[in-house]
Amino acid sequence: MDLELKGKKAFISGSTQGIGYAIAKQLLAEGVSVIINGRNAERCEKAVNNLQLEFPKGHISMIAADFTKKQEVESLLAQLTDIDILVNNLGIFEIKEYEQISDDDWYHYFDINVMSSVRLTRQLLPVMLSKKWGRIIFISSESGVNVPENMIHYGMTKAALSAIANGLSKRTLGTAVTVNTILGGPTYSDGVASVVEQIAEAQNLSSEQMQNAIIQQSNPHILLQRFIQPTEIANLAVYLSSPLSVATNGASLRADSGVLKTV
């Protein structure tokens, strides 16, 4: 299927690894020009070099920016021109009991996971509306609906993304601009893999054994009976980036393998 994406230009926040990187790869395969983003230049350069090896004819660039630093964010926003597709993917997570989450933790999580998307969208949506075409995708999580008791601050930010996307979609009336949210399930991203491997080593288990144990304990009803792969989230994101998805707007789409019973 031709997704009619050739010639489009995309910016993906937090795309040096994991879901963001997987989305970048699939957009490049569809002929999209991609801007990679990460916290520092070294990580961005590594991602760009790896992608360029795989897509030697691809148009790949990078903008490094730490979203905790106002000047770097302002510089990033000033460089974003002619963007057709915005993927708000940047996010951090941790396991932490509610009583141990400080005020600073709450503000930090909100600033990184929510305000990064707010700032990017505020910059790019008006231009998309003026052109009457554009795609904005928020990478949220099933944790924003079924909030984990030991990640409440994280779940709060993911719920906020869905609320923001829902409100913004109403501003696209009469255009071919769409704003959608993806509710990803438990995904074996680089960050998750690092934690799993550390626990596996400490317990003298293989990574595969540890993954299975975690899934059976935390999400025993997941239909895949395994972690979701980043590419399996990216498949949906790339379709939503396409002109073919114009009738899908203001939606929270599940890529959770049945983890959520209701939305």
C-alpha positions as CSV (number, residue, x, y, z in Angstrom):
1,M,0.0,0.0,0.0
2,D,1.3,3.5,-0.9
3,L,0.7,5.7,2.1
4,E,1.2,8.8,0.0
5,L,3.9,10.2,2.3
6,K,6.7,10.9,-0.1
7,G,7.9,14.5,0.2
8,K,6.5,15.1,3.7
9,K,8.6,16.3,6.5
10,A,8.4,15.0,10.1
11,F,9.8,16.0,13.5
12,I,9.8,13.3,16.2
13,S,10.7,14.3,19.7
14,G,12.8,11.8,21.7
15,S,13.7,9.7,18.6
16,T,17.2,8.5,19.2
17,Q,15.9,5.2,20.4
18,G,12.8,3.1,21.2
19,I,9.4,4.0,19.8
20,G,10.6,7.4,18.3
21,Y,13.5,5.8,16.5
22,A,11.2,3.0,15.1
23,I,8.8,5.6,13.9
24,A,11.6,7.5,12.2
25,K,12.7,4.4,10.4
26,Q,9.3,3.6,9.1
27,L,8.7,7.2,7.9
28,L,12.0,7.2,6.1
29,A,11.0,3.9,4.4
30,E,7.9,5.8,3.1
31,G,10.0,8.7,1.7
32,V,9.5,11.2,4.5
33,S,12.2,13.6,5.5
34,V,12.9,13.1,9.2
35,I,14.3,15.3,11.9
36,I,15.8,13.3,14.8
37,N,15.7,14.8,18.3
38,G,17.4,13.8,21.5
39,R,18.9,15.3,24.6
40,N,22.4,15.7,23.3
41,A,24.3,15.9,20.0
42,E,26.2,12.7,20.5
43,R,23.1,10.5,20.7
44,C,21.4,12.3,17.8
45,E,24.5,11.9,15.6
46,K,24.7,8.2,16.4
47,A,21.0,7.7,15.5
48,V,21.3,9.8,12.3
49,N,24.4,7.8,11.2
50,N,22.7,4.5,11.8
51,L,19.6,5.6,9.9
52,Q,21.7,7.0,7.0
53,L,23.4,3.6,6.7
54,E,20.0,1.9,6.4
55,F,18.5,4.7,4.2
56,P,21.4,6.1,2.1
57,K,19.1,8.2,0.0
58,G,17.0,9.3,2.9
59,H,16.7,13.0,4.0
60,I,17.8,12.8,7.7
61,S,18.7,15.7,9.9
62,M,18.9,16.3,13.7
63,I,18.2,19.0,16.3
64,A,19.6,18.2,19.8
65,A,17.6,19.8,22.6
66,D,17.2,19.1,26.3
67,F,13.6,20.0,27.1
68,T,14.6,20.9,30.7
69,K,16.6,23.9,29.3
70,K,14.5,26.9,28.1
71,Q,17.2,28.2,25.7
72,E,17.6,24.9,24.0
73,V,13.9,24.5,23.6
74,E,13.6,28.1,22.1
75,S,16.4,27.3,19.7
76,L,14.7,24.0,18.7
77,L,11.4,25.7,18.0
78,A,13.0,28.4,15.9
79,Q,14.5,25.7,13.6
80,L,11.2,23.9,13.0
81,T,9.9,25.1,9.6
82,D,7.6,23.4,7.0
83,I,6.8,20.5,9.3
84,D,4.0,18.3,8.0
85,I,4.1,15.6,10.7
86,L,4.7,16.1,14.4
87,V,5.1,13.1,16.6
88,N,5.1,14.0,20.3
89,N,7.0,11.0,21.6
90,L,9.4,12.3,24.3
91,G,8.7,10.9,27.7
92,I,10.3,9.6,30.9
93,F,9.1,7.0,33.4
94,E,10.1,5.4,36.7
95,I,8.6,3.2,39.3
96,K,8.1,5.2,42.5
97,E,5.6,4.8,45.4
98,Y,3.2,7.7,45.7
99,E,4.4,8.8,49.2
100,Q,7.9,9.1,47.8
101,I,7.0,11.4,44.8
102,S,8.1,14.9,45.7
103,D,6.7,18.1,44.5
104,D,9.8,18.5,42.3
105,D,9.1,15.1,40.8
106,W,5.6,16.0,39.9
107,Y,6.7,19.3,38.2
108,H,9.6,17.5,36.4
109,Y,7.4,14.8,35.0
110,F,4.8,17.3,33.9
111,D,7.4,19.6,32.3
112,I,9.1,16.8,30.3
113,N,6.1,14.5,29.4
114,V,3.4,17.2,28.9
115,M,4.9,20.6,28.3
116,S,7.4,19.4,25.7
117,S,4.3,18.3,23.6
118,V,2.4,21.5,24.4
119,R,5.3,23.7,23.3
120,L,6.0,21.8,20.1
121,T,2.3,21.7,19.1
122,R,1.7,25.4,19.9
123,Q,4.6,26.2,17.5
124,L,3.5,23.9,14.7
125,L,-0.3,23.6,14.7
126,P,-1.1,27.2,13.6
127,V,1.0,26.7,10.4
128,M,-0.7,23.3,9.7
129,L,-4.1,24.9,10.1
130,S,-3.1,27.7,7.7
131,K,-2.1,25.1,5.1
132,K,-5.1,23.0,6.0
133,W,-2.9,19.9,6.2
134,G,-0.9,18.3,8.9
135,R,-0.6,15.4,11.3
136,I,0.0,15.6,15.1
137,I,0.4,12.4,17.0
138,F,0.7,12.1,20.8
139,I,2.4,8.9,22.0
140,S,0.5,8.2,25.2
141,S,0.1,4.9,27.1
142,E,-2.5,2.6,28.5
143,S,-1.1,3.8,31.8
144,G,-2.9,7.0,31.3
145,V,-6.2,5.1,31.5
146,N,-5.4,2.3,33.9
147,V,-2.9,4.2,36.0
148,P,-0.4,2.0,37.8
149,E,-0.3,2.5,41.6
150,N,3.5,2.8,41.6
151,M,3.7,5.2,38.6
152,I,0.9,7.6,39.4
153,H,3.0,10.7,38.3
154,Y,3.7,9.0,35.0
155,G,0.1,8.0,34.4
156,M,-1.0,11.5,35.2
157,T,1.1,12.9,32.4
158,K,-0.2,10.3,29.9
159,A,-3.8,11.1,30.8
160,A,-3.0,14.8,30.3
161,L,-1.7,14.1,26.7
162,S,-5.0,12.4,25.8
163,A,-6.9,15.4,27.1
164,I,-4.8,17.9,25.2
165,A,-5.0,16.0,22.0
166,N,-8.8,15.7,22.3
167,G,-9.2,19.5,22.8
168,L,-6.8,20.4,20.0
169,S,-8.6,18.1,17.5
170,K,-11.6,20.4,17.8
171,R,-9.6,23.2,16.3
172,T,-9.0,21.4,13.0
173,L,-12.6,21.8,11.9
174,G,-12.9,22.0,8.1
175,T,-9.2,21.1,7.4
176,A,-7.2,18.0,6.7
177,V,-5.2,18.5,9.9
178,T,-5.6,15.6,12.4
179,V,-4.7,15.2,16.0
180,N,-4.6,11.7,17.5
181,T,-3.3,9.8,20.5
182,I,-1.8,6.4,20.6
183,L,-2.3,4.4,23.8
184,G,0.6,2.0,23.7
185,G,0.7,-1.1,25.9
186,P,3.7,-2.5,27.7
187,T,6.5,-1.9,25.1
188,Y,10.0,-3.3,25.1
189,S,11.7,0.0,24.5
190,D,15.4,0.6,25.1
191,G,14.6,2.1,28.5
192,V,12.5,-0.9,29.6
193,A,15.1,-3.3,28.2
194,S,17.8,-1.7,30.3
195,V,15.8,-2.1,33.5
196,V,14.7,-5.7,32.6
197,E,18.3,-6.7,31.9
198,Q,19.6,-5.3,35.1
199,I,16.9,-7.2,37.1
200,A,17.5,-10.4,35.1
201,E,21.2,-10.2,35.8
202,A,20.6,-9.7,39.6
203,Q,18.3,-12.7,39.6
204,N,20.5,-14.9,37.4
205,L,17.8,-15.2,34.8
206,S,17.9,-14.7,31.0
207,S,16.4,-11.5,29.5
208,E,13.6,-13.6,27.9
209,Q,12.8,-15.3,31.2
210,M,12.7,-12.0,33.0
211,Q,10.4,-10.5,30.3
212,N,8.0,-13.4,30.6
213,A,8.0,-13.2,34.4
214,I,7.2,-9.4,34.3
215,I,4.4,-9.8,31.7
216,Q,2.8,-12.6,33.6
217,Q,2.9,-10.6,36.9
218,S,1.9,-7.2,35.6
219,N,-0.2,-7.9,32.4
220,P,-1.1,-11.6,32.4
221,H,-4.1,-10.9,30.1
222,I,-2.1,-9.2,27.3
223,L,-3.2,-11.0,24.2
224,L,0.3,-11.2,22.6
225,Q,1.6,-12.8,25.8
226,R,4.8,-10.8,25.5
227,F,6.0,-7.2,25.4
228,I,5.0,-5.1,22.4
229,Q,7.9,-4.2,20.1
230,P,8.5,-0.5,19.3
231,T,8.0,-1.3,15.6
232,E,4.4,-2.5,16.4
233,I,3.6,0.9,17.8
234,A,5.3,2.6,14.9
235,N,3.1,0.8,12.4
236,L,0.1,2.7,13.7
237,A,1.9,6.0,14.0
238,V,3.0,5.9,10.4
239,Y,-0.5,5.1,9.2
240,L,-1.8,8.1,11.2
241,S,0.8,10.2,9.6
242,S,-0.6,9.3,6.1
243,P,-3.1,11.2,4.1
244,L,-5.1,8.0,4.0
245,S,-6.0,8.5,7.7
246,V,-7.8,11.8,7.3
247,A,-11.0,10.4,8.7
248,T,-9.3,9.4,11.9
249,N,-9.2,12.6,14.0
250,G,-9.6,13.3,17.8
251,A,-9.2,9.6,18.5
252,S,-7.4,7.7,21.2
253,L,-6.2,4.6,19.4
254,R,-5.2,1.5,21.3
255,A,-2.0,-0.4,20.5
256,D,-2.1,-2.3,23.8
257,S,-2.8,-5.9,22.7
258,G,-6.0,-6.0,24.8
259,V,-4.5,-4.8,28.1
260,L,-7.2,-2.2,28.5
261,K,-10.7,-3.5,28.9
262,T,-12.4,-0.2,28.3
263,V,-11.3,3.3,27.1
